[in-house]
Amino acid sequence: MSFLAINHLKKSFGPTTVVHDFNLEIEKGEFVSFLGPSGCGKTTVLRMVAGFETPTSGNIIIGGKDVVNLKPNQRNIGMVFQAYALFPNMTVAQNVAFGLKVAKKPQAEINATVQEMLSLIKLDHLAERFPYQLSGGQQQRVALARALATKPQVLLLDEPLSALDAKIRVSLREEIRAIQRKLGITTIFVTHDQEEALSISDRIVVMYEGKAEQVGAPFEIYNQPASRFVASFVGTLNTLDAVVRDAATGIITVDGKDVQIGPRLNGHKSGDRISLAVRPEAVSLGDATEKRETTLDGKINSVHFLGSVIRIRASLGENIVSFDTFNNPSAPPPEPGENVKVSLAAKDLLVLGH
């Protein structure tokens, strides 16, 4: 049985429904990310789990208990916000101790827990500093320690890294994941950053217009997207127009080239125009190989040198694809306007649905 179950959750503000029949089961100790664009409902679901919003309908079960009618302070949930929300008049140690004092824990227990938490986030040497004396990354680590100090059964993270610069964001997300694994705490992480979600999650919930478009492991979400939105939102994607030449045998035509893609054409008929998706890493320059058996004629549109990687954009008749190649000092990249061969594998072509 799952540790946290969200069943038929719905939230409306007046006539506008922002979360539609949302269902999700999370195992104890699992790290699940809600990924989606702004306004898709991910933070609203998080706030309903926390108790800051009341669902229009549905229930939320944590550890076998329905918590929908419980106040936030009765749910034993820790939450970390995008804005650090530290108390400016309290030191680092006092901020971490705040929830424990509210819970009227013995002073000896408070002192021991604060020391444990500050050691966990590697800031025990800054215990007497105030928030204004800390960097943004340090402040967010203190906010995390404060949320964990009360030993919550669920940790909720609402875009906690979005206010930080890129380098700090990467290191802090790795710290958060390491701490979560060490404590074994069930965690929901809200983000609109696909790289964050792909790099640290056990599973990802891709949300769009108040619904869960797809739930799965990062590998599955990236390589086997369930809808056109998931395919385009998660990772970089090339879209190709094609025509079904023979639906019975699974043959399509891409820019005048016949490609066998087999049973993926189920539901289509000969003559249908379809859209295909292919990831940049599945495309390469050069003639067909054993692994990439399909060759298309192309013309280079642009070449961007990015150091170790060269980003190439090429026209394939009516279609345009972008892909990367590694820099090779002894083999300069093609020039814009140059005619080239582009190869890919038919198995890497994904037929896009709606």
N, C-alpha and C positions, 0 to 999 in steps of 0.2 A: 504494500500500500504506500502511496506517495506521502511525503511529509507535508508538502504544501499543495493544496488543490484549489484551483480557481474554476468555478463552475458557472457557466451561462451568465457571465458578468456583463452587465449593461449599464451605461451611464449616459443620461441625457441632461442637457441644460436647456430648460424650456422645450421648444420644439426641435432642438438640434441634438441628435444622438452622436456622441463622440466615441463611444465604445460599443461595439455590436457583438453580443453573444460570444464573449471571450472565454476560452477554455484552455487550461494548462495544468499539467501535473509535474511537480518538481520533487526529485528525490532528496533525502537528507544529505547535506554536504555538497550538493550540486551547485555549480556556478552557471547561471543562465543569464544571457544578455537579451534585452529588448532593443532591437535595432530598427530604425526607421527615420523618415524625414520629420522635420518639425510639424507638429499638428496632427500626427498620426494616432495619438492616443496612448503612447507608451508611458509617459509620465502620469497620466490620469489613472492608468491601471496601477502603477506603483503607489500613488497616493491613496487609492482605495485599499490596497493591501496594508498600507501603513495606518489607515484609519483617518486620514485627513480629508477624504471625500467619502460620501455615503453612496453605495451603488443604487441605481434605480431598481435593479433586480439582480438576482444571483447570489452566490455565497462564496466565502473564502474560508477554507479549512486549514488550520495549522496544527500539526500534531494530533489530528483527530478531532479538533474542536473548532466549531464554527465561530469565527471572530467578528463577523459583520456588525454585530450590535455592540461590540466592545469599543471603548475609547482607546485612542492611540497608546496611552500609558498603561493600558491593561493587556496589551498584545505581546509584550516582551520582544519588541522589534527595535533594531538599531538602524538609524538612517543618517546618511552623509549627503549633504546637498552640494549643488554646484558652487554657490556662495558659501564660504567656509562656515559662517554663522558661529564663529567663536565669540565668547564674551570678552570684549576689549579690556575690561577692568580686572580680568582675572589672569593669573599666570598660566603657563602651559599645564603645570601640575593641577592647578585649581580647575581648569577647564575639563581635564580628564576626570577629575574627581566629582564633577558636578552631579551626574546622574546617580552616583553612589550615595552622595549626601542626601539627595532628594529621597532615595529609597531607605534612608536612615540606617545605613550599614555601620558596623562598629569602626572606629577610627583606625584601628590596627589593620582591619581588612581593607579599608580605603587606601591606606598608605602602601600596603603590599600590592594591591591591584594597580595603582597608579605607577608604581615602580615597574611592575611587569609589563604594562602597556607601553610605557615610554621606552623600555628596553626593546620591546617588540618592533617599534617604529624607529629605533636607533636615534632617539632624541632625549635620552635621559640626562645628557649634559646641558640641555636647554630648559630644564624643568622650571626655572625661576624667571624665564623671560616672558614678556607679554607678546600678544599676537602681532603688534605693529613692528616688533623686533625680528620677526621671522619672514622668510621668503614665502611665496605662494605655495610652493611644494611642501614646505615644512608645516604651514598652516593646515593644509589638507590632510597631512599625516596626523596632526593633532586631532582634527575632526574625526578621523577614522578611529584613532585610539579612544576618543570619548564615546563613540558609538559602540565600540567593542567592550568597554570597561564593565558594562552591566551584564555581560555575557548573554546577549540576545539570542533567541532561537533562529531568527532570520535577520540578515543584513541587507538593507536596501541602499543602493548607490545611484543617485540621480545626477547623471552627467558630471561626476565629481572632478573630471580632468579637463573640462572644456575651457576653463579660464587660464590654463597653464600653457607655457610655450612648448613647442613640439618635443624638444629633447627631454625636458622634465616630465612631460606626459608619458613618454615611452618608459622611462625608468620607474615612474610611480605606478603605472599600471602593472608592471612586473612585480613590484613590491606588494601591491594589493593582492595579486593572485597568489604570491608565495605565502602571505599571511593567512589568506582564506584557506589554502590547502593545509597549512599547519594547524589551524584551529578547527577545520572541518565544518565550518559554518555554512548553512544554506544561504545563497546569495543571489540577488537579482541586481543586475547592472544595466542601467539605462544609458544608451548612447546613440548618436547619429553618425558616429565614426566607424565605418565598416572595418578598418584595420584593427581598431581596438577590439571590436566584437570577435573578429576572426582569430585574433592572436591569443585571447585569454579565456574563451568560453568553453564549457563542456557542451552546451547547446545554445543555439541562437533562435529567438523568436523574431522573425521579420514582420513588422507591422506596417499596414497601409490603410488609411481611411478608417481607423478604429477596429480593424480586423487583423487576425494573425494570418498572414499570407502563407507562411511556411514555418515549421518548427523542425529543427534538425541540428546535427553536429556541423561544425564549420566546414568540414570537407564536403559534406552532403549539400549544404546550402550553396556553396560556391560552384561545385561541379554538377549538381543536379537540381537546378532551380525549378520550382514548381509552377512559376508564372512568369509572364513577361516582366512584371515589375521587379520581382526578386532577381531575375537575370540581369536587369539593367542597373539595379540599385547596388547590388553586391559585386564589387570588383569592376574592372574596366571591360567593356563588351563591344565587339564588332557585330553589326547587324547587316546581314546580306539578304537581298531579295532573290527569290528563286521561283521556278515554275515546276510543278509536278508533271513529269513527262509520262511516267507509267506507274500509277499508284499500286497496281497489283504486284509489281516486282520491286517497288521501292526506289525508283530512279527519278532524280530531279535534274533540272538544268540550271547551272549557275554560270552566268555570263558565257553562254554557249557551250559549256562543258558539262557532259553527263556525269553525275555522281550517284553512286549506289549508297543509299542510307537505310534501306530495308524497312522493317516493321514500324519504324518511327512515323511513317506516313499514315498509320491507321486513322480513319476518319476523314481523310482527304481523297479527292478524286483527280484523275488526270486532267490537266489544264488549270488546276487551282494555282493561284499565286500565293506563296508562303513566305514567311520571314524566318531566317536562320540566325542563330547566334554562334559566335566563335570567340573564345578568349584570345587575347594577344599572344600569350605564350604558346598557343597551338599553331601559330603561323610563323613561317620562316622564309627567307630568301633562298632561291635555288630550285633546281628541278626535283621531281618526286624522288623519295627514298622509300626504303622498306617500311618505315614507320609513318611517313607522310606521302601517301600514294597518289594524291590529287594535285595536279599542277595547273595554275591559272596564269594567264598573261596579265601583266600589270605595268603601270607606269608610276615612277616615283613622283609624289607630290611635294614632300618636304622631308628634310633630314635634320634632326636636332641632336647635337652632341651633348651628352649629359655626364661626361666623364667615363666611368666604366661601362655605361650603357649608351647605346645610340637608338633614339626613337625615330621610327620610319613610318611615314604615311603614304599609302600607295592606292591608286585607282585601279580597280579591276572591272573595266567596262563601266556599268552603272553603279557599281558598289565601290566603297572606300574602306580600307582596313588600316588599322594602326597596329604596330608590333615593335618589339624591342630586340636588338641584337647586342651581343657583348662587343666592346671595343677591342679591335685587333690592330695593333700598331703597324703590322706588316700588310694589312689588307684594308685600304681606305674604303669608307662607305660609298654607296652609289650616289650619283648626283641627281638633283631634281630634274625631271624630264626624261630620265633614262628609262628605257624599256627593260623590264626584269621578269623573271619567273618567280612566282610565289607558290609555295607548297603548303598543304595541310592534310590532315587525316579526316576521312569522311566520318569516322566515329566521334570526332570532336565537334561536329556540327549538331547544334541543338535546335530542334523545331520549336519555335516559340508559339505558345498559345496566347490567349487574350490577357 
